């Protein structure tokens, strides 16, 4: 496949993530991409987010499955996940965590369990989409080209 076509697909896929599907908040995600001094910065930060979030989701699941649920721990896990999602611009994950907080405040275990499934779904969808985006970018770079800041900030 020609590099120009890969670049166009990359730009269209990126547009869909931000504008149509609402996975990410562009203003937060794009700013560090424009820094040429560390081109892998965004990938590194997002990979750390994936690792930390998986642990938080496992901890949250474990906490909610306890006989006597410690809602203070639930609060800590959900707010940490919500904050880190917000920091990288993972909009749909952050929004699912906000809904979760409503059930946590009422100490509604059934609602928390349902929301946990929604948070997990949004997290894994975002993870898959971002991994696809990063793979596309690596393929473009491997083909001897790049994605310019102009191309990805033009929408």
VMD Tcl script that draws the C-alpha trace (Angstrom):
set ca {
  {0.00 0.00 0.00}
  {1.31 3.44 -0.82}
  {2.38 5.77 1.97}
  {0.02 8.55 0.88}
  {-2.97 6.24 1.20}
  {-1.81 5.05 4.65}
  {-1.50 8.69 5.75}
  {-5.01 9.49 4.50}
  {-6.41 6.46 6.34}
  {-4.58 7.52 9.47}
  {-6.05 11.03 9.31}
  {-9.58 9.72 8.64}
  {-9.32 7.15 11.44}
  {-8.04 9.83 13.79}
  {-10.90 12.15 12.84}
  {-13.41 9.41 13.57}
  {-11.96 8.81 17.04}
  {-12.17 12.44 18.02}
  {-15.03 13.95 16.11}
  {-17.48 11.16 15.37}
  {-17.03 8.54 18.05}
  {-15.96 10.81 20.91}
  {-13.31 8.44 22.24}
  {-10.79 11.15 22.94}
  {-10.77 14.85 23.68}
  {-8.58 16.26 20.93}
  {-7.28 19.33 22.77}
  {-5.74 17.16 25.50}
  {-4.48 14.36 23.26}
  {-3.03 16.49 20.45}
  {-0.95 19.05 22.33}
  {1.98 16.75 23.20}
  {1.94 15.25 19.67}
  {3.13 18.58 18.36}
  {6.38 18.36 20.35}
  {9.00 16.94 18.01}
  {11.62 16.59 20.79}
  {10.00 13.35 22.04}
  {7.88 11.80 19.27}
  {7.00 8.74 21.38}
  {5.73 10.77 24.35}
  {2.04 10.22 23.63}
  {2.48 6.49 23.04}
  {4.45 6.16 26.28}
  {1.87 8.07 28.33}
  {-1.04 6.15 26.83}
  {0.70 2.81 27.44}
  {1.20 3.78 31.09}
  {-2.49 4.70 31.22}
  {-3.37 1.24 29.85}
  {-1.22 -0.51 32.49}
  {-2.45 1.59 35.40}
  {-6.07 1.37 34.30}
  {-5.99 -2.43 34.00}
  {-4.73 -2.62 37.57}
  {-7.39 -0.16 38.76}
  {-10.13 -2.11 36.99}
  {-8.91 -5.35 38.59}
  {-8.74 -3.69 42.01}
  {-12.19 -2.20 41.54}
  {-13.63 -5.56 40.52}
  {-12.02 -7.26 43.51}
  {-13.27 -4.58 45.90}
  {-16.84 -4.81 44.61}
  {-16.82 -8.61 44.90}
  {-16.03 -8.53 48.63}
  {-18.68 -9.66 51.11}
  {-18.59 -6.25 52.81}
  {-17.84 -3.70 50.10}
  {-15.52 -0.91 51.22}
  {-17.06 2.01 49.36}
  {-14.12 4.24 50.34}
  {-11.84 1.97 48.29}
  {-14.38 1.99 45.46}
  {-14.33 5.78 45.57}
  {-10.53 5.91 45.47}
  {-10.29 3.52 42.51}
  {-13.06 5.17 40.47}
  {-11.76 8.69 41.05}
  {-8.22 7.68 40.15}
  {-9.44 6.05 36.93}
  {-11.65 9.03 36.15}
  {-8.75 11.43 36.73}
  {-6.23 9.53 34.64}
  {-8.80 9.11 31.85}
  {-9.40 12.83 31.92}
  {-5.66 13.57 31.89}
  {-5.10 11.71 28.63}
  {-8.40 12.82 27.12}
  {-10.12 9.40 27.20}
  {-13.52 11.07 27.15}
  {-15.82 8.05 27.04}
  {-13.95 6.27 29.84}
  {-14.10 9.44 31.96}
  {-17.84 9.80 31.27}
  {-18.52 6.18 32.24}
  {-16.60 6.75 35.49}
  {-18.74 9.84 36.19}
  {-21.91 7.74 35.88}
  {-20.32 5.11 38.13}
  {-19.75 7.81 40.78}
  {-23.50 8.42 40.98}
  {-24.08 4.79 42.00}
  {-21.11 4.83 44.36}
  {-22.53 7.87 46.18}
  {-25.76 5.94 46.78}
  {-23.75 2.82 47.72}
  {-25.82 1.00 45.10}
  {-23.84 -2.21 44.58}
  {-25.94 -3.43 41.65}
  {-25.57 -0.10 39.88}
  {-21.84 -0.08 40.57}
  {-21.46 -3.56 39.08}
  {-23.37 -2.56 35.93}
  {-21.34 0.64 35.60}
  {-18.12 -1.28 36.12}
  {-18.97 -3.37 33.05}
  {-19.62 -0.17 31.07}
  {-16.34 1.37 32.26}
  {-14.48 -1.79 31.25}
  {-16.17 -1.82 27.86}
  {-15.28 1.81 27.19}
  {-11.72 1.26 28.39}
  {-11.12 -1.74 26.14}
  {-12.76 -0.03 23.16}
  {-10.51 3.00 23.64}
  {-7.48 0.75 24.12}
  {-8.18 -1.15 20.90}
  {-8.78 2.03 18.92}
  {-5.60 3.67 20.21}
  {-3.53 0.57 19.59}
  {-4.84 0.58 16.00}
  {-3.95 4.26 15.67}
  {-0.42 3.70 16.98}
  {0.05 0.67 14.70}
  {-1.00 2.73 11.69}
  {1.46 5.45 12.69}
  {4.31 2.92 13.10}
  {3.56 1.50 9.65}
  {3.72 4.96 8.10}
  {7.04 5.67 9.81}
  {8.38 2.25 8.78}
  {7.47 3.12 5.18}
  {9.77 6.15 5.44}
  {7.21 8.85 6.04}
  {5.58 10.57 8.99}
  {2.40 12.20 10.17}
  {2.91 15.91 10.38}
  {1.38 17.97 13.13}
  {-0.35 19.95 10.39}
  {-2.15 16.84 9.12}
  {-3.46 15.77 12.51}
  {-4.34 19.21 13.81}
  {-6.23 20.29 10.72}
  {-9.56 19.03 12.01}
}
mol new
graphics top color blue
foreach p $ca { graphics top sphere $p radius 0.5 }
foreach p [lrange $ca 0 end-1] q [lrange $ca 1 end] { graphics top cylinder $p $q radius 0.2 }
display resetview
